[in-house]
Amino acid sequence: MSDTAVTEPVHPAPVPLAGRDYRDSAALTQWVKVLLGLSLLLDFVATVSGFMELALLQSFASGTAAGDIDTLANANDSRQQAIGVGQFACYVITGIVFLTWIYRANRNARALGA
């Protein structure tokens, strides 16, 4: 055996964020929850609308569509488009708020010494 002493590695002290303090993220957390709930609701609406479109297409195929086919098809397309635009906008906004929430959580963890 050798007489050399085993030393523990020295861990540097956490460097505090220069000029940045802990910021409460409760309001941002609420926004993320609300937007995720809205996304879920829009997904449900889109699913119901998809089933309505399927029923419409089946009525076209069987010849039992009540009304002008062009009018029914245009109304269906407008509904599907509005739902799609709403979903896309909600996803983009939710993504931005979620990434901001992640950034804030990381910054807060570092401000607390993690």
DSSP file (Angstrom, degrees, kcal/mol; ACC not computed):
  #  RESIDUE AA STRUCTURE BP1 BP2  ACC     N-H-->O    O-->H-N    N-H-->O    O-->H-N    TCO  KAPPA ALPHA  PHI   PSI    X-CA   Y-CA   Z-CA
    1    1 A M              0   0    0      0, 0.0     2,-0.2     0, 0.0     0, 0.0   0.000 360.0 360.0 360.0 145.3    0.0    0.0    0.0
    2    2 A S        -     0   0    0      2,-0.1     0, 0.0     1,-0.1     0, 0.0  -0.579 360.0-131.9 -94.7 161.3    1.1    3.5   -0.7
    3    3 A D        +     0   0    0     -2,-0.2     2,-0.3     2,-0.1    -1,-0.1   0.272  65.0 123.1 -93.0  10.3    1.2    6.4    1.7
    4    4 A T        -     0   0    0      1,-0.1     2,-0.2     0, 0.0    -2,-0.1  -0.548  62.6-123.6 -76.4 137.8   -0.5    8.9   -0.6
    5    5 A A        -     0   0    0     -2,-0.3     2,-0.6     1,-0.0    -1,-0.1  -0.570  15.3-129.2 -81.9 140.7   -3.7   10.3    0.8
    6    6 A V        -     0   0    0     -2,-0.2     2,-0.4     0, 0.0    -1,-0.0  -0.798  26.6-159.8 -89.3 123.5   -6.9   10.0   -1.1
    7    7 A T        -     0   0    0     -2,-0.6     3,-0.1     3,-0.0     0, 0.0  -0.838  16.5-120.6-107.7 143.8   -8.6   13.4   -1.5
    8    8 A E        -     0   0    0     -2,-0.4     2,-0.1     1,-0.1    -1,-0.0  -0.519  40.0 -99.1 -74.4 144.5  -12.2   14.0   -2.3
    9    9 A P        -     0   0    0      0, 0.0     2,-0.6     0, 0.0    -1,-0.1  -0.396  36.4-122.0 -64.8 142.3  -12.9   16.0   -5.4
   10   10 A V        -     0   0    0     -2,-0.1    -3,-0.0    -3,-0.1     0, 0.0  -0.763  21.2-152.3 -89.1 123.6  -13.6   19.6   -4.8
   11   11 A H        -     0   0    0     -2,-0.6     2,-0.0     1,-0.0     0, 0.0  -0.834  20.2-121.5 -95.5 129.3  -17.0   20.8   -6.1
   12   12 A P        -     0   0    0      0, 0.0     3,-0.1     0, 0.0    -1,-0.0  -0.368  32.0-102.2 -68.4 149.0  -17.1   24.4   -7.0
   13   13 A A        -     0   0    0      1,-0.1   100,-0.0    -2,-0.0     2,-0.0  -0.414  47.7 -92.7 -66.8 144.5  -19.7   26.5   -5.2
   14   14 A P        -     0   0    0      0, 0.0    -1,-0.1     0, 0.0   100,-0.0  -0.343  38.0-128.0 -60.8 138.3  -22.8   27.2   -7.3
   15   15 A V        -     0   0    0     -3,-0.1    98,-0.1    -2,-0.0     3,-0.1  -0.784  22.5-131.3 -89.7 118.5  -22.5   30.5   -9.1
   16   16 A P        -     0   0    0      0, 0.0     2,-0.3     0, 0.0    95,-0.1  -0.332  31.7 -94.7 -67.6 152.2  -25.6   32.7   -8.5
   17   17 A L    >   -     0   0    0      3,-0.2     3,-1.2    90,-0.2     2,-0.6  -0.494  45.3-109.9 -67.3 129.8  -27.2   34.2  -11.4
   18   18 A A  T 3  S-     0   0    0      1,-0.3    -1,-0.1    -2,-0.3     3,-0.1  -0.475  92.1 -17.0 -66.8 111.5  -25.8   37.7  -11.9
   19   19 A G  T 3  S+     0   0    0     -2,-0.6     2,-0.5     1,-0.2    -1,-0.3   0.559 109.6 116.1  73.7   9.0  -28.6   40.2  -11.0
   20   20 A R    <   -     0   0    0     -3,-1.2    -3,-0.2    87,-0.0     2,-0.2  -0.934  42.5-171.1-115.2 133.0  -31.4   37.6  -11.3
   21   21 A D        -     0   0    0     -2,-0.5     2,-0.1     1,-0.1    90,-0.1  -0.635  39.3 -74.7-110.9 171.4  -33.5   36.6   -8.3
   22   22 A Y        -     0   0    0     -2,-0.2     2,-0.4    89,-0.2    -1,-0.1  -0.455  47.9-159.8 -62.6 135.6  -36.0   33.9   -7.8
   23   23 A R        -     0   0    0     81,-0.2     2,-0.1    -2,-0.1    85,-0.1  -0.987  22.2-113.6-123.5 131.8  -39.3   34.7   -9.5
   24   24 A D        -     0   0    0     -2,-0.4     4,-0.2     1,-0.1     3,-0.2  -0.384  25.0-169.2 -62.5 133.3  -42.6   33.1   -8.5
   25   25 A S     >  +     0   0    0      1,-0.1     4,-2.4     2,-0.1     5,-0.2   0.147  53.8 109.0-112.0  18.7  -43.9   30.9  -11.3
   26   26 A A  H  > S+     0   0    0      2,-0.2     4,-2.2     1,-0.2     5,-0.1   0.912  81.4  46.5 -63.7 -43.5  -47.4   30.3   -9.9
   27   27 A A  H  > S+     0   0    0      2,-0.2     4,-2.1     1,-0.2    -1,-0.2   0.909 113.5  49.0 -66.3 -41.1  -49.2   32.5  -12.5
   28   28 A L  H  > S+     0   0    0      1,-0.2     4,-2.1     2,-0.2    -1,-0.2   0.881 109.5  53.1 -65.3 -37.7  -47.2   30.9  -15.3
   29   29 A T  H  X S+     0   0    0     -4,-2.4     4,-2.3     2,-0.2    -2,-0.2   0.907 107.8  51.0 -62.3 -42.5  -48.0   27.5  -14.0
   30   30 A Q  H  X S+     0   0    0     -4,-2.2     4,-2.6     1,-0.2    -2,-0.2   0.909 108.7  51.2 -62.3 -41.7  -51.7   28.3  -14.0
   31   31 A W  H  X S+     0   0    0     -4,-2.1     4,-2.7     2,-0.2     5,-0.2   0.900 108.9  50.9 -62.7 -40.6  -51.5   29.5  -17.6
   32   32 A V  H  X S+     0   0    0     -4,-2.1     4,-2.4     2,-0.2    -1,-0.2   0.928 111.7  48.0 -62.3 -44.1  -49.8   26.3  -18.7
   33   33 A K  H  X S+     0   0    0     -4,-2.3     4,-2.2     2,-0.2    -2,-0.2   0.923 113.3  47.0 -61.9 -45.4  -52.6   24.3  -17.0
   34   34 A V  H  X S+     0   0    0     -4,-2.6     4,-2.4     1,-0.2    -2,-0.2   0.924 113.6  47.6 -63.7 -45.4  -55.3   26.3  -18.6
   35   35 A L  H  X S+     0   0    0     -4,-2.7     4,-2.3     2,-0.2    -1,-0.2   0.875 111.2  50.5 -67.2 -37.1  -53.8   26.1  -22.1
   36   36 A L  H  X S+     0   0    0     -4,-2.4     4,-2.1    -5,-0.2    -1,-0.2   0.894 111.3  49.4 -66.0 -38.2  -53.2   22.4  -21.8
   37   37 A G  H  X S+     0   0    0     -4,-2.2     4,-2.3     2,-0.2    -2,-0.2   0.899 110.6  50.0 -64.6 -40.5  -56.9   22.0  -20.7
   38   38 A L  H  X S+     0   0    0     -4,-2.4     4,-2.7     2,-0.2    -2,-0.2   0.889 109.0  52.3 -64.7 -39.2  -57.9   24.1  -23.7
   39   39 A S  H  X S+     0   0    0     -4,-2.3     4,-2.2     2,-0.2    -1,-0.2   0.910 109.5  49.5 -61.6 -41.9  -55.8   22.0  -26.0
   40   40 A L  H  X S+     0   0    0     -4,-2.1     4,-2.0     2,-0.2    -2,-0.2   0.912 111.2  49.2 -63.4 -42.8  -57.5   18.9  -24.6
   41   41 A L  H  X S+     0   0    0     -4,-2.3     4,-2.5     1,-0.2    -2,-0.2   0.919 111.0  49.4 -62.8 -44.4  -60.9   20.5  -25.2
   42   42 A L  H  X S+     0   0    0     -4,-2.7     4,-2.5     1,-0.2    -1,-0.2   0.861 108.6  53.6 -64.6 -35.0  -60.1   21.4  -28.8
   43   43 A D  H  X S+     0   0    0     -4,-2.2     4,-2.0     2,-0.2    -1,-0.2   0.904 109.0  48.9 -64.6 -40.0  -58.8   17.9  -29.4
   44   44 A F  H  X S+     0   0    0     -4,-2.0     4,-2.4     2,-0.2    -2,-0.2   0.929 111.5  48.9 -63.8 -45.0  -62.2   16.5  -28.2
   45   45 A V  H  X S+     0   0    0     -4,-2.5     4,-2.5     1,-0.2    -2,-0.2   0.899 110.9  51.0 -60.9 -40.9  -64.1   19.0  -30.4
   46   46 A A  H  X S+     0   0    0     -4,-2.5     4,-2.1     2,-0.2    -1,-0.2   0.872 108.9  51.3 -65.6 -36.4  -61.9   18.0  -33.4
   47   47 A T  H  X S+     0   0    0     -4,-2.0     4,-2.0     2,-0.2    -2,-0.2   0.935 111.4  46.4 -65.5 -45.8  -62.6   14.3  -32.8
   48   48 A V  H  X S+     0   0    0     -4,-2.4     4,-2.1     1,-0.2    -2,-0.2   0.915 112.7  50.8 -61.4 -43.0  -66.4   14.9  -32.7
   49   49 A S  H  X S+     0   0    0     -4,-2.5     4,-2.3     1,-0.2    -1,-0.2   0.865 107.2  54.1 -64.2 -35.9  -66.1   17.0  -35.8
   50   50 A G  H  X S+     0   0    0     -4,-2.1     4,-2.3     2,-0.2    -1,-0.2   0.898 108.2  48.8 -63.8 -40.7  -64.1   14.2  -37.5
   51   51 A F  H  X S+     0   0    0     -4,-2.0     4,-2.3     2,-0.2    -2,-0.2   0.869 109.9  52.5 -66.7 -35.3  -66.9   11.8  -36.7
   52   52 A M  H  X S+     0   0    0     -4,-2.1     4,-2.2     2,-0.2    -2,-0.2   0.900 109.3  49.5 -64.9 -39.7  -69.4   14.3  -38.1
   53   53 A E  H  X S+     0   0    0     -4,-2.3     4,-2.6     2,-0.2    -2,-0.2   0.905 109.3  51.9 -64.8 -41.3  -67.4   14.5  -41.3
   54   54 A L  H  X S+     0   0    0     -4,-2.3     4,-2.3     1,-0.2    -2,-0.2   0.919 109.7  49.0 -60.6 -44.1  -67.3   10.7  -41.5
   55   55 A A  H  X S+     0   0    0     -4,-2.3     4,-2.1     2,-0.2    -1,-0.2   0.892 110.9  51.2 -62.9 -39.1  -71.1   10.5  -41.2
   56   56 A L  H  X S+     0   0    0     -4,-2.2     4,-2.1     2,-0.2    -2,-0.2   0.929 110.3  48.1 -63.4 -45.2  -71.4   13.2  -43.9
   57   57 A L  H  X S+     0   0    0     -4,-2.6     4,-2.3     1,-0.2    -2,-0.2   0.876 110.8  51.4 -64.5 -36.8  -69.2   11.3  -46.3
   58   58 A Q  H  X S+     0   0    0     -4,-2.3     4,-2.1     2,-0.2    -1,-0.2   0.880 108.8  51.0 -67.2 -36.6  -71.1    8.1  -45.6
   59   59 A S  H  X>S+     0   0    0     -4,-2.1     5,-1.7     2,-0.2     6,-0.9   0.858 109.9  50.6 -69.0 -33.0  -74.4    9.8  -46.3
   60   60 A F  H  <5S+     0   0    0     -4,-2.1     3,-0.4     3,-0.2    -2,-0.2   0.930 111.4  48.1 -64.5 -44.5  -72.9   11.1  -49.6
   61   61 A A  H  <5S+     0   0    0     -4,-2.3    -2,-0.2     1,-0.2    -1,-0.2   0.854 115.8  42.9 -66.3 -35.5  -71.8    7.6  -50.5
   62   62 A S  H  <5S-     0   0    0     -4,-2.1    -1,-0.2    -5,-0.1    -2,-0.2   0.583 109.4-121.4 -88.0  -9.2  -75.1    6.0  -49.7
   63   63 A G  T  <5S+     0   0    0     -4,-0.9    -3,-0.2    -3,-0.4    -4,-0.1   0.693  80.9 115.7  79.5  18.7  -77.1    8.9  -51.4
   64   64 A T      < +     0   0    0     -5,-1.7     2,-0.2    -6,-0.2    -4,-0.2   0.228  32.7 135.1-104.2  13.7  -79.0    9.8  -48.2
   65   65 A A        -     0   0    0     -6,-0.9     2,-0.9    -5,-0.1     4,-0.1  -0.449  50.5-140.0 -66.4 129.1  -77.6   13.3  -47.8
   66   66 A A        +     0   0    0     -2,-0.2     2,-0.2     2,-0.1    -1,-0.1  -0.809  66.1   6.1 -94.7 105.3  -80.3   15.7  -47.0
   67   67 A G  S    S-     0   0    0     -2,-0.9     2,-0.3     4,-0.0    -2,-0.0  -0.640 109.3 -23.5 120.5-177.8  -79.7   19.0  -48.9
   68   68 A D     >  -     0   0    0     -2,-0.2     4,-2.4     1,-0.1     5,-0.2  -0.523  51.0-144.8 -71.2 127.4  -77.3   20.3  -51.5
   69   69 A I  H  > S+     0   0    0     -2,-0.3     4,-2.8     1,-0.2     5,-0.2   0.895  98.4  51.7 -63.0 -41.7  -74.1   18.4  -51.5
   70   70 A D  H  > S+     0   0    0      2,-0.2     4,-2.6     1,-0.2    -1,-0.2   0.916 111.0  47.5 -62.5 -43.0  -72.0   21.4  -52.2
   71   71 A T  H  > S+     0   0    0      2,-0.2     4,-2.3     1,-0.2    -2,-0.2   0.924 114.4  46.4 -63.9 -45.1  -73.5   23.4  -49.4
   72   72 A L  H  X S+     0   0    0     -4,-2.4     4,-2.3     2,-0.2    -2,-0.2   0.909 113.9  48.3 -63.7 -42.8  -73.0   20.6  -46.9
   73   73 A A  H  X S+     0   0    0     -4,-2.8     4,-2.6    -5,-0.2    -2,-0.2   0.910 112.1  48.6 -65.7 -42.3  -69.5   19.9  -48.1
   74   74 A N  H  X S+     0   0    0     -4,-2.6     4,-2.4    -5,-0.2    -1,-0.2   0.895 111.3  49.8 -65.4 -39.6  -68.5   23.6  -47.8
   75   75 A A  H  X S+     0   0    0     -4,-2.3     4,-2.2     2,-0.2    -1,-0.2   0.916 112.2  48.3 -64.0 -42.0  -70.0   23.9  -44.3
   76   76 A N  H  X S+     0   0    0     -4,-2.3     4,-2.6     2,-0.2    -2,-0.2   0.926 111.8  49.1 -63.0 -45.0  -68.1   20.8  -43.2
   77   77 A D  H  X S+     0   0    0     -4,-2.6     4,-2.4     1,-0.2    -2,-0.2   0.894 110.6  50.4 -62.8 -40.5  -64.9   22.2  -44.7
   78   78 A S  H  X S+     0   0    0     -4,-2.4     4,-2.4     2,-0.2    -1,-0.2   0.910 111.8  48.0 -64.0 -42.2  -65.4   25.6  -43.0
   79   79 A R  H  X S+     0   0    0     -4,-2.2     4,-2.3     2,-0.2    -2,-0.2   0.933 113.2  47.2 -63.3 -46.8  -66.0   23.9  -39.6
   80   80 A Q  H  X S+     0   0    0     -4,-2.6     4,-2.4     1,-0.2    -2,-0.2   0.890 112.8  50.0 -63.6 -39.2  -62.9   21.6  -40.0
   81   81 A Q  H  X S+     0   0    0     -4,-2.4     4,-2.7    -5,-0.2     5,-0.2   0.924 110.0  49.6 -66.1 -44.3  -60.8   24.6  -41.1
   82   82 A A  H  X S+     0   0    0     -4,-2.4     4,-2.3     1,-0.2    -2,-0.2   0.910 112.9  47.2 -61.9 -42.2  -61.9   26.7  -38.1
   83   83 A I  H  X S+     0   0    0     -4,-2.3     4,-2.7     2,-0.2    -1,-0.2   0.919 112.3  50.3 -65.8 -42.4  -61.2   23.9  -35.7
   84   84 A G  H  X S+     0   0    0     -4,-2.4     4,-2.6     2,-0.2    -2,-0.2   0.907 111.0  47.9 -62.6 -42.8  -57.8   23.3  -37.3
   85   85 A V  H  X S+     0   0    0     -4,-2.7     4,-2.5     2,-0.2     5,-0.2   0.913 112.6  50.0 -64.5 -41.9  -56.8   26.9  -37.1
   86   86 A G  H  X S+     0   0    0     -4,-2.3     4,-2.4    -5,-0.2    -2,-0.2   0.915 111.8  47.8 -61.9 -43.6  -57.9   27.1  -33.4
   87   87 A Q  H  X S+     0   0    0     -4,-2.7     4,-2.7     2,-0.2    -2,-0.2   0.933 112.1  49.1 -62.8 -45.9  -55.9   24.0  -32.6
   88   88 A F  H  X S+     0   0    0     -4,-2.6     4,-2.4     1,-0.2    -2,-0.2   0.935 112.9  46.8 -60.7 -47.0  -52.8   25.3  -34.3
   89   89 A A  H  X S+     0   0    0     -4,-2.5     4,-2.5     1,-0.2     5,-0.2   0.914 113.2  49.4 -61.4 -42.8  -53.0   28.6  -32.6
   90   90 A C  H  X S+     0   0    0     -4,-2.4     4,-2.8    -5,-0.2    -1,-0.2   0.906 110.9  50.0 -64.0 -41.5  -53.6   26.9  -29.2
   91   91 A Y  H  X S+     0   0    0     -4,-2.7     4,-2.5     2,-0.2    -2,-0.2   0.906 111.8  47.7 -64.0 -42.1  -50.6   24.6  -29.8
   92   92 A V  H  X S+     0   0    0     -4,-2.4     4,-2.2     2,-0.2    -2,-0.2   0.946 115.3  44.0 -65.4 -47.4  -48.2   27.4  -30.7
   93   93 A I  H  X S+     0   0    0     -4,-2.5     4,-2.5     1,-0.2     5,-0.2   0.918 114.5  50.0 -63.7 -43.5  -49.3   29.6  -27.7
   94   94 A T  H  X S+     0   0    0     -4,-2.8     4,-2.8    -5,-0.2    -1,-0.2   0.906 110.0  51.6 -61.6 -41.5  -49.2   26.6  -25.3
   95   95 A G  H  X S+     0   0    0     -4,-2.5     4,-2.5    -5,-0.2    -1,-0.2   0.913 110.8  47.0 -61.4 -43.9  -45.7   25.7  -26.6
   96   96 A I  H  X S+     0   0    0     -4,-2.2     4,-2.1     2,-0.2    -2,-0.2   0.935 115.4  44.8 -64.3 -46.9  -44.4   29.2  -26.0
   97   97 A V  H  X S+     0   0    0     -4,-2.5     4,-2.3     2,-0.2    -2,-0.2   0.900 113.5  51.1 -65.4 -40.2  -45.9   29.4  -22.5
   98   98 A F  H  X S+     0   0    0     -4,-2.8     4,-2.4    -5,-0.2    -2,-0.2   0.925 110.8  47.5 -63.5 -44.7  -44.6   25.9  -21.7
   99   99 A L  H  X S+     0   0    0     -4,-2.5     4,-2.4     1,-0.2    -1,-0.2   0.874 111.3  51.5 -65.2 -35.9  -41.1   26.7  -22.8
  100  100 A T  H  X S+     0   0    0     -4,-2.1     4,-2.6    -5,-0.2    -1,-0.2   0.901 109.4  50.8 -64.3 -40.4  -41.2   29.9  -20.8
  101  101 A W  H  X S+     0   0    0     -4,-2.3     4,-2.5     2,-0.2    -2,-0.2   0.911 110.4  48.8 -62.7 -43.9  -42.3   27.9  -17.8
  102  102 A I  H  X S+     0   0    0     -4,-2.4     4,-2.3     2,-0.2    -2,-0.2   0.922 111.9  49.3 -61.6 -44.9  -39.4   25.4  -18.2
  103  103 A Y  H  X S+     0   0    0     -4,-2.4     4,-2.6     1,-0.2    -2,-0.2   0.924 111.9  48.2 -60.7 -45.3  -36.9   28.3  -18.6
  104  104 A R  H  X S+     0   0    0     -4,-2.6     4,-2.8     1,-0.2   -81,-0.2   0.902 110.3  51.4 -63.7 -41.2  -38.3   30.0  -15.4
  105  105 A A  H  X S+     0   0    0     -4,-2.5     4,-2.3     2,-0.2    -1,-0.2   0.907 111.9  47.2 -63.0 -40.9  -38.2   26.7  -13.4
  106  106 A N  H  X S+     0   0    0     -4,-2.3     4,-2.2     2,-0.2    -2,-0.2   0.924 113.1  48.2 -65.3 -44.2  -34.5   26.2  -14.5
  107  107 A R  H  X S+     0   0    0     -4,-2.6     4,-2.2     1,-0.2    -2,-0.2   0.900 112.1  49.2 -63.7 -41.2  -33.6   29.8  -13.6
  108  108 A N  H  X S+     0   0    0     -4,-2.8     4,-1.6     2,-0.2    -1,-0.2   0.901 109.0  52.6 -65.2 -41.0  -35.3   29.5  -10.3
  109  109 A A  H  <>S+     0   0    0     -4,-2.3     5,-2.7     1,-0.2    -2,-0.2   0.911 111.7  46.0 -61.1 -41.4  -33.6   26.3   -9.5
  110  110 A R  H ><5S+     0   0    0     -4,-2.2     3,-1.3     4,-0.2    -1,-0.2   0.877 109.0  54.9 -69.0 -36.3  -30.2   27.9  -10.2
  111  111 A A  H 3<5S+     0   0    0     -4,-2.2    -1,-0.2     1,-0.3    -2,-0.2   0.798 106.3  52.8 -66.4 -26.9  -31.1   31.0   -8.2
  112  112 A L  T 3<5S-     0   0    0     -4,-1.6    -1,-0.3    -5,-0.1    -2,-0.2   0.431 129.2 -97.4 -87.9   0.7  -31.8   28.6   -5.2
  113  113 A G  T < 5       0   0    0     -3,-1.3    -3,-0.2    -4,-0.2    -2,-0.1   0.585 360.0 360.0 100.9  11.2  -28.4   27.1   -5.6
  114  114 A A      <       0   0    0     -5,-2.7    -4,-0.2    -6,-0.2    -3,-0.1   0.495 360.0 360.0 -75.9 360.0  -29.1   23.9   -7.6
